[in-house]
Amino acid sequence: MTKVTRRWEAERARLHMPETTAYHEAGHVVVIYEFGWWVSRGGVRIVWAWGRGPHVRRRQYDSDYTERARVCVSMAGLLAEQKFHGVQWRFEEDVVEHFRAVRAGKDEIANLYPSDLRNIALALFDDDPCTSLNGVRRVVAYYRNITNALLDEPRVWGGVERVAQALIRRRYLSPRAVKQVLGDAFFAGLQASKREAVEREKLAMETQATHLIKKPHHKRMMGAKFGEVFRSSPL
């Protein structure tokens, strides 16, 4: 397990600067709002205070896509760092090591670095403790692509940059300050983005239903089963 710690400590130490931490936490903040969650009392900070390091306090609710939200929010910090530095990290194997430790019930997993990888492993384990290690690799790669696509949206990345710059200046943002920094245009675009996602899902379901009608009975039943799996993980 120590190889995970040394690898990430060395890589992040080489690139570390105050801006790195600011972009990391800003990535978490913006993706939190993208999934309908929000920054709670305690806000977001990039300095140590009261025995805690940089962190974001959040409130969330359970839904059909809770696993996806937990994984993407946890990934968003590392991926925002990547985008800021112009590098790319492959951390599937790191998550696999954390998943193995979680499955084995090892308490020392809490001391591994960075904690975001542990959070990803915990989210995947809570969703399906029997997931194979190859399945973990595939799911991590899948969610990394989803999170990167979110961060590549100009509205989303613009929000990350505004929050990061505000954190660099102030070191701490309250929930109200976060909303002020993101601005009304960000949240208006967020609502529009959600409406577009709903329309895309409706269109996909209608298209699939039309396709199923044209199939023979035995193929239609197979397609219906696939459709249930697909709809249980909305985009």
ZAROFI-503977 format. One record per residue: x, y, z of N, C-alpha, C, O in turn. Coordinates in steps of 0.05 Angstrom, whole numbers, plus 5000, padded with zeros to 4 digits. Atoms other than C-alpha are relative to their C-alpha. Layout:
<lumlums>
XYZXYZXYZXYZ/...
</lumlums>
This chain:
<lumlums>
501649765000500050005000501750255000500850464990/498449764998505850485013500850114972501350344970/499349905027507350514938498050214990498850394976/502049815008500850884928500650275013500550485000/499449754985502651394982502550144988502450384983/497649875010509751514956499650124973500650334967/500349915027507651574884498550274999499350464986/501649765001502352094896501250235016501050465008/498749794985506252474948502250134983502450384983/497849905016512152544901499050164977500050384971/501149865023507952744841498850275007499250474994/501449764992503753254877501950205013501650445011/498049824988509753534916501550154979502150384982/498549875022513253684851498450234988499650434980/501749805012507354094826498750195021497350385013/501649864979504954374893500750305001503050384999/499849714996503655114900497350085011495449925009/502749924989497955514933497849984979495549904986/502050025021494355534866499049724996496649684990/500850285004494354774862497749935020495749815011/502050064980490454714927497450144994495250044997/502449845006485655264906498449884978496049864979/501450125022484054934840498849735008496749654999/500950264991483354254874497350045015495349905008/502549964985478054504923497850134983495550064986/502049885018474654934870498849794982496449814976/501250215016473854314827497949845015495849785004/502050134983470253964884497550185001495350084997/502249824995465854574896498150014976495749974979/501749965023463354664825498649744992496249754984/501350255007462053934812497949925020495949795014/502150044979458253894878497450134990495350004992/502449865009453354404850498949874974496549884969/500950135025453154044782498149765006496449704989/501650234993450053444817497750075018496449895030/502349924984444853854855500650015029498750065045/499349974972448653834921500950295005500750454987/499249724995451154464955502050015023502349835039/498049954979456654755000498550085025496850255024/501449964975454354745072501650185019503750275013/498749844979456055115136502949895005503249655008/497250084998463655105143501450074974503950114974/498949905025464655285070502349844989502449604992/497750125013471155155034502450165008502450415008/497549874993478255315056502449864988502249624983/497650125012485255195029502350025020504649975012/497949994980489155285094499149835024496749775028/500650154975489554885159498750185020499550415024/501349854979484855115213498549805018497249625009/501450174980482254795277500649704996498849534998/499250285003486154155263499249874974499649634971/500950125025483454055193501550144977502050384978/498849895024486854145126498050124981495750154987/501849905020483954425062497649814995498049564994/502350185003476854165052497650174991497650414992/502649885007469754305028497949855017497949615018/502250124986463754195072497650004981497050214969/502250025019457753955032497649865012497849715032/502450144994450653725038499149864975499449964953/500950155023447753194994497449855007496649845030/502450174997441552764984500349764982501649764962/499850255015440752054960498250014976496050124977/501650015025438251944889500949754984502649604994/499250225017438851444832502950024991504149824982/497349965009445651744815501950085022503850225018/498349924977448651814885502849894997504850035002/497350115004454451344868501550174980503950244985/498749845020456051744806500950275011503150365006/499449744988455752394844502449985019504250145019/497850034981460252144900502749964986504750084994/497450055014465551884852500950254984503250324986/499249775017465452484805500950245018502850385011/499249794982465652984863502849955012504450135014/497450074988471552614894502250024979504450114985/498049985021475152584827500650294991502850354982/499849735012473953314810502450165010503550324994/497749854990479453584855502549934985504050104976/497650095014484953164824499950074970502050154959/500249935029482353274753500250304995501250384974/499749715003481954024764503050075002503950254988/497149964998489254004786501349934973503050084963/498950085026490953624722499650214979501450284965/500649805021487454124679501550265004502550384985/498549764993490754704715502949984992504150164981/497250055006497754404707500549904972502849904963/499650105026496654124638501349724999502949664982/498950284998498353404659497749815000495449885001/502150214998494652744660501149785017503249675013/499350214982494752234715498149764995495749804991/501750245001492351514710499949885027501949765037/500150094973489951334778498149765005497349715027/501750244996485750704765501349805020500049705037/498650204983491050264798500050095029499949935048/500049904973491250724859497349945013497249875036/502750064989483750654868499749715006498449635026/500250294996484349904860501349925027500349765042/498750064974489349884918498350095024498149955043/501849914978484650294961497649815002496749755024/502350184999478849844941500749745013499149635029/499150254987482749224961500150045031499249875046/499749954971484249535029497350045013496849945035/502749974989477049745039498649735003497449675023/501250265000474649055021501149825023499749665035/498750164979479648745070499450125028500249995048/500749884974477149215125502450125014502450135039/497649884988483949535136499550295009498950464993/500449744990483350135181502150204990501550444988/497949825008489950425158499550134973500950324966/500749875026486750595091499450295005499850454987/500649734995484551235125502450184999502250424996/497649844999491751455128501450024973503550154970/498849995027493251355054499450274987497650414996/500149735011494151965010499849984970501249804958/501949814989490452284977497349875008496749664999/502550114990483852175013497849984979496049814981/502050015022479852294949499949724988497749624981/500050275011482051614923498649815019497249635010/501450164981479551294987497050044997495449854998/502949945002472851644979498849874975496649784975/501050145024472251374908499749705005497749594997/500150284995473850674931497649945019496249735015/502250044982468750734988497350024985495549864990/502549975015463350974940499449754983497249664982/500350245016464550384893499449765017497849595009/500550234982464749894951497250015011495949805013/502749974990458350164980497949924980495849814986/501950065021454950084913500049704994497849594990/499850295006457449374900502549885012504649904999/497650114987462249034949501349774984503749714988/499050225015463048454900501250074973501949904957/498849915026465648874842502849884997504449885016/497350105005471748554810501950234997501150464993/498049795002478248934808500150114972500650354968/500249905028477748974732497650184997497650384982/502449835001470749254742500650275012499650475002/499249754988473649784788501550174981501050414978/498449855020478649984735498250124978498550354971/501849905021473250044682498250225010497850424996/501849794989468550444727501550265005500450474999/498449764995474050924748500650144974500450394973/499549875026475951044675497550134989497650354978/502549895010468651154657499350265015498650465002/500849764985467351654713502150224996501450464998/498049805005473952004699499350154974499550394972/500849875025471552134628497650185004497550404992/502349844994464852394654500950265014500050485006/499249774985468252864703501750194983501450434985/498449835018473353114652498250154980498650384975/501949875018467553254604498650245014498250455002/501249784985464253674658501950235003501150464997/498149794996470554064673500850144974501750374974/499449885025471654184599497950204990498350354972/502149815008465054564593500850285009501650325032/499149734993466655314591498750115025500050255041/501449894977461355484642501149885026501450025046/499150144976463854964691502950085007503550155029/497349934994471255114683500350295007502050375024/500049724992469855854687499350035029500550195043/500750004972466555724754502349915017502850025039/497750104985472555324777502150225003503250265024/497949794999477255894759499250235018500950345032/500949784983473056414794500249935030501250085046/499850094972472656014858502949975008503650055030/497250044994480055834855501350275005502850305025/498749744996482156564847499050135025500650265039/501149894975477556774904501349865024501950005044/498850144978480556234948503050085004503950105026/497249914999487656454931500250275015502050325031/500049734986485857164955499149985029500350105046/501350004974481556985015500649765018500449785042/499450254986483656275036497549865009497649615013/502550124991476456145058497650134987497650384983/502549905011469556215027497749875015497649635018/502450114988462956145063498149904978498649974955/502050085021457055815027498950234985498650224960/501049765014454256505012502050124981501450204959/497849895017460956744985500449834976500949944954/499750185023461456134940498050074979498650094956/502249945019454756294909500450274986499950314963/499549735011456657024900502249994979502150114958/497750025019463256834866499149864975499949944953/501050155024459856334819498250184984498350174959/501749815014454556854802497449884989497249644986/502650095009447456824777500149864973498649674967/499850115027449556664705500849705002499949544986/499250274997452956024729497649825008497249614996/502350164991446655774765497849994979496349794977/502050005022442155984707500949794979499249654969/498950205019446655574661499849725011499449534995/500350264988446355004710497249894997496949664990/502750095004438854974707499449934971498049734965/500450065029438955004631501449744993500349584978/498650255006444054444630498549765010498449554997/501750224990439554014674497649954982496949724978/502350045018433654134628500949864975499549694965/499050135024437853934568500649715006500049544989/499550284993440053304604497449845002497449614993/502650144999432753124618498949954973497949734967/501050035027430953244546501549784985500449624970/498450215012436752804523499249735009499049544993/500850254989434652254569497349914989496949684982/502750065011427352294546500349914971499049714962/499650075028429652274473501249724998500449564981/498750265001434151674487498049785007498049574994/502050204992428451304521497949964978497149734973/501950025021423551464465501249854976499949684963/498650135023428651244412500249705006499849534988/499750284993429950594450497349864999497249634990/502650125000422450464458499149944971498149724965/500650045028421450554383501549764988500549604973/498350225010427250084369499049735010499049534995/500950254988424449554416497449904986497149664983/502550075013417649564381500549844975498949674967/499450125026420949354316501349735003501749594983/498550254996424548754348498049775003495849815011/501650254993421948034351499749995030501250125045/500750004971419047854419502449935017502950065037/497950094982425147484447502250215001503550245022/498049795000429948044426499050245015500550395028/501149774986425148564453500349975030500950165044/499750054972425448234521502950055009503450165030/497249954994432948244520500750305001502150395018/499549715002433048974500498750145024499950335034/501349884977428149144556501749985025501950165040/498350034977432748854607502450184999503150305019/497749815003438549254580499150285005500650435018/501049734996434249874580499750075030500350295038/500349954972432849784654502750065013502950245030/497349954989440249754669501050284992502150425008/499149745010441650364626498750235015500050425023/501449784987436250784658500650025030500150235042/499349984972438650614728502450165005503050235028/497649834997444951014714499750244981501050244960/500549785018442451674684502550174996504350185013/497749835005447452144651499750265015501450445013/
</lumlums>
